[in-house]
Amino acid sequence: MDTDDIGKWLINEKNKFDALLSKNNIQPFTNFSTTLYNSPSSKINSKKNKSQVSSGDEIKVNSFKTIISKTNTEGVIEFTNDYFLEMCGYSSSEVINQTHSLVHHPDMPQVILDKIFNYFRRGNTFDMFEKYKAKNGSFYWVLTTFETKIDKKSHVTSRYFRSKTVLDKQIPQIERIYSILKSIEEKKDIMSANKYLNGLFEDKNSLYDQSVLEILSFDKKSEVFPFADQNKKVAPKKRKRIINRLFN
């Protein structure tokens, strides 16, 4: 008799015993667990299920690893490292030639995305908190360094995203700020959300960590490349299209 047969026999005997107790008006043993008699294969499957992340769960980013992706000027993914794929749950064939919005979480406020786009367009290298969405619906928080690559003629050729883990103590604060901004955008407009965001930076008695506010304010010194078209305005339709490809 192999292990699976023994497990089935034990469960069957347990059921018979419970039926006998019930017949004599005796309460069956509620603490009896049939998982004690699972076959080895069942134990392996159970362990595998525990390690799987359910939809909507938060995934923790490894503090020793970096999530890297590269897009063209329109936000279309041209390259990712292996850890990018591991975190989002997609394969290379699923992400290459897709817009970077594939991993963008809908909880991100538009006012933050607009600021990212404006700094990107100006050639700044800067940091920002982001919430990413995995293929199965789970999510993960990252602190992304945005970098623009240019050629010898000062033309933008590509954009790089390098994401690291966010400190656990910072996440609740970022979640709260982003939630408020998103709510203002939905109930009012983006301009109102931007005014609220600016108010956070002006509040001398803010309860938020200064390290969080410094990143959100985009005040950190950053390298600005001498673009020939740095001060040139982007047409509204084109601007919206690029933002959508990068973030929406």
N, C-alpha and C positions, 0 to 999 in steps of 0.2 A: 504494500500500500504506500503510494507516494505522499508527499507533503500536502498536495491539494486535496487528496482523498481523505487524509486525516482531518484536515480543516473542515471539510464538508460533514464528516461523521460527527465531529465535536459539536458543530452548530446544530445538527439534527438532534443530537442527544440533549442539548440545551433546550431546544424547542419542546421536546417530549417532557422534559422535567418541568418546564414552565406550565405546560398544559396540565400536568398532574397536580401541581400546586394550585392552579386556578380551579380545578375540579373540587378540591378540598377547601376552597375559600381561603387559600393562603396567598398572600401577595408575593409575586415573583421577585427575584433579586434584581432591582433596577440598576445596580452598579455593574452587572455582568456585561462585559464588553466583548462582542464577537470579533473585534479587531485583533484580539489576542491570538486568534486562530487564522488570521489571514495567511495565504500562501506567500512565499517569497516574492513572486511576481506581483502580487497585490501590494506588498510593502513597497516595492520599487515604484509602482505607479502612484502610490499615496505620497511618497517622498517627492516625486516629480511634480505632483499637483501643488504641493505646499510651496515649491520654489517658483511656480508660475505666478506672474502678477496679473491680477484681475483688472478689468476695465475700470478706469476711474481712480485707481490706486496711484500713489506717488512712488516714483522710482528715485532712489538716491544715486547721485553721480559720484563715481569714484574720485576721491580727492587727489589721487596720484595720476589721473588720466585727463586728457584734453579732447573735447569733441571738436573736430575740424571739418569745415566745409568751404567750398569755393564756388562762387557764382560768376556769371558774366555781368555786364552792366545792367541787364534787364532782370536780374534775379533768378536766372535759370541755373540750376545746379550742374556744375561741371566735374566736381570731385568731392569725395568725402573720405575720411579715414575710417578704419574698421570700427572704432569706438562710436562714431556717429551712427553707424548701422546697428551696432549692438544695442544702443540706447533707444533708438526709434523703432526698431523691429522690422525695418524694411531691408530689402536686398539692394545691391548696387543697381541692378537693372530696373528696380522700381523707383529709384530716386534720381538717377542721372537723366538730364533733360527735363526734369520736373521743376516747377518753381519752388523756391525756398519756403513758401507758405505751406508746403506739405507738412512741415513739422511745427508750424506756428499754432499756438493754442488760442482759441477764440476769447479767452479771458484777458488777453492783452489789450490795454486801452489804446484807442486810436491816437490819442494825443502823444503817447510815448512813441508810437510807430512813426508819427509825423516828424518828431524830433530826430529820431534815428535816421530817417530819410534825408532830412535837411543837413545833418552833420556828414552823412555819407556823401552827399552831392558836393559838399564843400571840401571833401578830401580829408576830413579829420580822422584821426585814430582815437577811439574813445571806448569806454566801457558802459554796459547797460544790463540791468537785470531782465531776464526773459523767462517766459514759461513756455516750454515745448510740449508737444503732444506726440505720443507714440502711436504706432499703428493700431494697437489694441485698445486705445482710448485712455491709457494711463498717461501720467504727466511727470515732468521733472523740471526743477528750477535750475537755471544756470546764470553765471555772470559772463557775458559775452564781450570779447574785445573785437571791435569792428575795425577792419583795416582795408584801405583802398589802395590798389596797385595801379601805377601809372607807367607809361612808356617814356622814351626819351623826349617825345614831343609834348609831354605833360597831358596826354590823353588817358582817361580812365580805361583800363583794360580788364580789370576783374575786382571782385570784392571777396575778402576773407572773413570768416566767422570762426573765432577760437573761443570755445566755451569751457569754463571750469565750474566746479561745484560752488554753491552758495552756502555761507555759514548758516547753521541751523537757527541761530538766534535772530538772523536777519529775515528769514522767510516769512514769519507771521506779520512783520511790519510791512514787507513788500506786498504781501497778499492783501492786507488791509488798504493800503494806498491805492493799489491797482483796482480793487473792488469798488472803492469810492469813486475813482475816476471813471470807471466803466459805467457805474450807475448814473453819474452826472451826464455822461455822453448820451445815455439812452433816454433820460428824462428831460434833459435840456439840450445841450449841444457841445461840440468839441471846444469851442471858445470858452465856455463856462468851465469845462474841465481844466483847461490850460490856466485859467485864472486861479482856480483852486490849487493847482500844482505850484504856481508861483507863490501863492500865499503860504504854502508849507515852508518854502525857503526863507520867507521873511519873518516867520514866527520864531522869536527869540527864545520862547519857552516850550518849544516843540518837544514832545515826548519820544520822538523818533530818534534813532541813533544817527549821529552826525555822519558816520560812514555811509549810511544808506542815502541820506539826503544829498551828500556830495556827488554820488554817482547819478542820482536822479536829476540833479541840477545841470549836468553836463559841464560843470565849471572846472572839472579837472583839466589841467594843462594838456593839450594834445597837439600833435604835429599837424600842421596844415600844409598841404602840397600847393605849389604855385600853379594852379590850373589857369590856363588861358581863358577859360570860360567860367571861372570861379564865381563871378558876380552876375553871370548871365542868368536870367530868369528862365525856369523850365515851364513850358506851356502846361496849363492845368490838366489837360487830357493825358498828356504824356506822363506828367508827374503822378497822376492817379494810377495809371497803368503800371508804372514801375513799383509803386508802393504795394499794389495788389499782388504783384508777382513775388515781391520780397516777403510780404507779411500776411496778406489776407487769404 
